[in-house]
């Protein structure tokens, strides 16, 4: 079973380390808004993706989270069109790639040279739902990323219509 969540880092006091906040904690996110005084595209965070509790993506791959999700959505779209899609991280030399396994309902997910064979339907669903949650909550709490949120909803609708998920 795949699980996903997105975390952002917020510094409430310049003398303290940044606090980690889950994107599904709406009330807590609302308390962070006054402390985020820069371009949201510079917001740092990470995607936490695990398979039956074993980490695939975690805080080791923390980066500019808007860029990371933008790249992941692009990788999903490329995967659907060509059978392969890759996402990069802005400041870490890491690629996250999805590769179709011929005559199978499995996808090879490669991160930093490691690979996982995962069910295509479940992986694509959890990734697009993670993007929808991230962009949806960015819009709901901070009134940002409305277009990205709607683009993810359209992509999910297309994946459903085409029977991919």
Secondary structure, DSSP 8 states (H G I E B T S, - for coil): -EEEEEEEEE-SSTTS--EEEETT-HHHHHHHGGG--S-GGG-EEEEEEEETTEEEE-GGG-EEHHHHHHHHHHHHHHHHHHSEEEEE-SSS--EEEEEE-TTSSEEEEEETTEEEEEEHHHHHHHHHHHHHHHHHHHHHHHS--HHHHHHHHHHHHHHHHTT--
